[in-house]
Structures are given as structure tokens and as C-alpha cells.
């Protein structure tokens, strides 16, 4: 707990220096660990729904929650933003998804096996 407080104090001092113009940039200090289960439970999401909502793998969420793995720095940063404002993250990720019409057009170009149709089969499909 003391280490977390020291990290927060250091980060606050760096942010103040940046805001005062004393520093051109600053390095974000991320916590070494993050309670993924707590974040997920506060949202009342299952592991699968949490993973789907935020572009994570269910296996990663399970490993993080069980303590078998610790999220990498980029994942910890994302998880902190999710903890702070999950709706913002979900809106941002939803905007990055292709529109339904784009997805529908793309799926028409794919065969049942998930591969692009050949020119001859695409022509015969149009006839």
C-alpha cells in the first residue's frame, strides 16, 4: 500500500510540473498489478462478456484473474481506463467497428469456407 501511495505521489508531482510548464512531457507510471476481477465485477460482466466488450481474450482475462499472468503495460493502461470510464471505452471501440453495410459487403465476397471467392465462382453467383 505504501508503494502504491509513493507511485501516486510521484505521478501527481510529475503532472503538476508538466501543467506548470516546468516539464515538456512526462512518463505515465502504471501500477505493477491491477485487480481485473474487481473491475469486471463492478460492471456485472461475465468473463466472456468483459472480454468481448473490450477486445480481450477470455483466456487472458481468466489468467489475469487467477494470478497466473499479469497484464502487460498496454493492457494495464486499457484496464485503468476501463475502470475509470467503461462507457467511454465501449463507445470508442464501437466506433472502430466497420458499419453493418461494410461488413455485409465484405461477407458477400467470402465463400462458406471464409476465403475469398474465386473470380469464376463470383461470376456464376451473380448469374
C-alpha positions as CSV (number, residue, x, y, z in Angstrom):
1,X,0.0,0.0,0.0
2,X,2.9,2.3,0.8
3,X,4.5,1.7,-2.6
4,X,1.2,2.5,-4.4
5,X,0.9,5.8,-2.4
6,X,4.5,6.6,-3.4
7,X,3.8,5.9,-7.0
8,X,0.7,8.0,-6.9
9,X,2.5,10.9,-5.2
10,X,5.3,10.7,-7.8
11,X,2.8,10.8,-10.7
12,X,1.0,13.7,-9.2
13,X,4.2,15.7,-8.8
14,X,5.2,14.9,-12.4
15,X,1.7,16.0,-13.6
16,X,2.0,19.3,-11.6
17,X,5.4,20.0,-13.1
18,X,4.0,19.4,-16.6
19,X,1.0,21.6,-16.0
20,X,3.2,24.4,-14.7
21,X,5.3,24.2,-17.8
22,X,8.4,23.0,-15.9
23,X,8.5,19.8,-17.9
24,X,7.8,19.2,-21.6
25,X,6.4,15.7,-21.2
26,X,6.0,13.0,-18.6
27,X,6.1,9.3,-18.4
28,X,3.0,7.6,-17.3
29,X,3.6,5.3,-14.3
30,X,1.3,2.3,-14.3
31,X,0.7,0.1,-11.3
32,X,2.5,-3.3,-11.4
33,X,-0.7,-5.2,-10.9
34,X,-4.4,-4.5,-11.3
35,X,-7.5,-6.2,-9.9
36,X,-9.2,-7.3,-13.1
37,X,-11.8,-9.3,-11.3
38,X,-12.8,-6.2,-9.3
39,X,-13.2,-4.1,-12.4
40,X,-15.2,-6.9,-14.2
41,X,-17.4,-7.5,-11.1
42,X,-18.2,-3.7,-10.8
43,X,-19.5,-3.9,-14.3
44,X,-21.5,-7.0,-13.5
45,X,-20.0,-8.7,-16.6
46,X,-19.1,-12.4,-17.0
47,X,-15.6,-13.1,-18.1
48,X,-16.8,-13.7,-21.7
49,X,-18.9,-10.5,-21.9
50,X,-16.0,-8.5,-20.4
51,X,-13.5,-9.9,-22.9
52,X,-15.9,-9.3,-25.9
53,X,-16.8,-5.8,-24.8
54,X,-13.2,-4.6,-24.6
55,X,-11.4,-6.6,-27.3
56,X,-9.7,-9.0,-24.9
57,X,-9.4,-12.8,-25.0
58,X,-11.3,-14.8,-22.4
59,X,-8.2,-16.8,-21.7
60,X,-6.2,-13.6,-20.9
61,X,-9.0,-12.5,-18.5
62,X,-9.0,-15.9,-16.8
63,X,-5.2,-15.9,-16.4
64,X,-5.2,-12.4,-15.0
65,X,-7.9,-13.1,-12.5
66,X,-6.3,-16.4,-11.4
67,X,-2.9,-14.7,-10.9
68,X,-1.2,-17.0,-13.5
69,X,-0.3,-14.0,-15.5
70,X,0.0,-10.2,-15.0
71,X,-1.4,-7.9,-17.8
72,X,1.3,-6.3,-19.9
73,X,1.7,-2.5,-19.6
74,X,-0.6,-1.7,-22.5
75,X,-3.3,-4.0,-21.1
76,X,-2.9,-2.4,-17.7
77,X,-3.3,1.0,-19.2
78,X,-6.5,-0.1,-21.0
79,X,-7.8,-1.7,-17.8
80,X,-7.2,1.5,-15.9
81,X,-9.2,3.4,-18.5
82,X,-12.0,0.8,-18.3
83,X,-12.1,1.1,-14.5
84,X,-12.3,4.9,-14.8
85,X,-14.9,5.2,-17.6
86,X,-16.1,1.8,-19.2
87,X,-18.7,3.5,-21.3
88,X,-16.1,5.7,-23.0
89,X,-14.1,2.7,-23.9
90,X,-17.1,0.8,-25.2
91,X,-18.2,3.8,-27.3
92,X,-14.7,4.3,-28.7
93,X,-14.4,0.6,-29.6
94,X,-17.9,0.5,-31.1
95,X,-16.9,3.4,-33.4
96,X,-13.9,1.5,-34.6
97,X,-16.1,-1.4,-35.8
98,X,-17.0,-1.5,-39.5
99,X,-20.5,-0.5,-40.3
100,X,-23.1,-3.2,-40.9
101,X,-23.3,-2.5,-44.6
102,X,-19.5,-2.7,-44.9
103,X,-19.4,-6.0,-43.0
104,X,-22.3,-7.3,-45.2
105,X,-20.5,-6.4,-48.4
106,X,-17.3,-8.0,-47.1
107,X,-19.1,-11.2,-46.2
108,X,-20.6,-11.5,-49.7
109,X,-17.1,-11.6,-51.1
110,X,-16.2,-14.6,-48.9
111,X,-17.2,-18.2,-49.6
112,X,-18.6,-20.6,-47.0
113,X,-15.0,-21.6,-46.0
114,X,-14.2,-18.0,-45.1
115,X,-11.9,-17.5,-48.0
116,X,-12.3,-15.0,-50.8
117,X,-14.4,-16.4,-53.7
118,X,-12.5,-17.1,-57.0
119,X,-13.4,-14.9,-60.0
120,X,-15.3,-17.8,-61.7
121,X,-17.4,-18.6,-58.7
122,X,-18.2,-14.9,-58.1
123,X,-19.3,-14.6,-61.7
124,X,-21.5,-17.7,-61.5
125,X,-23.0,-16.5,-58.2
126,X,-24.1,-13.3,-60.0
127,X,-25.9,-15.1,-62.8
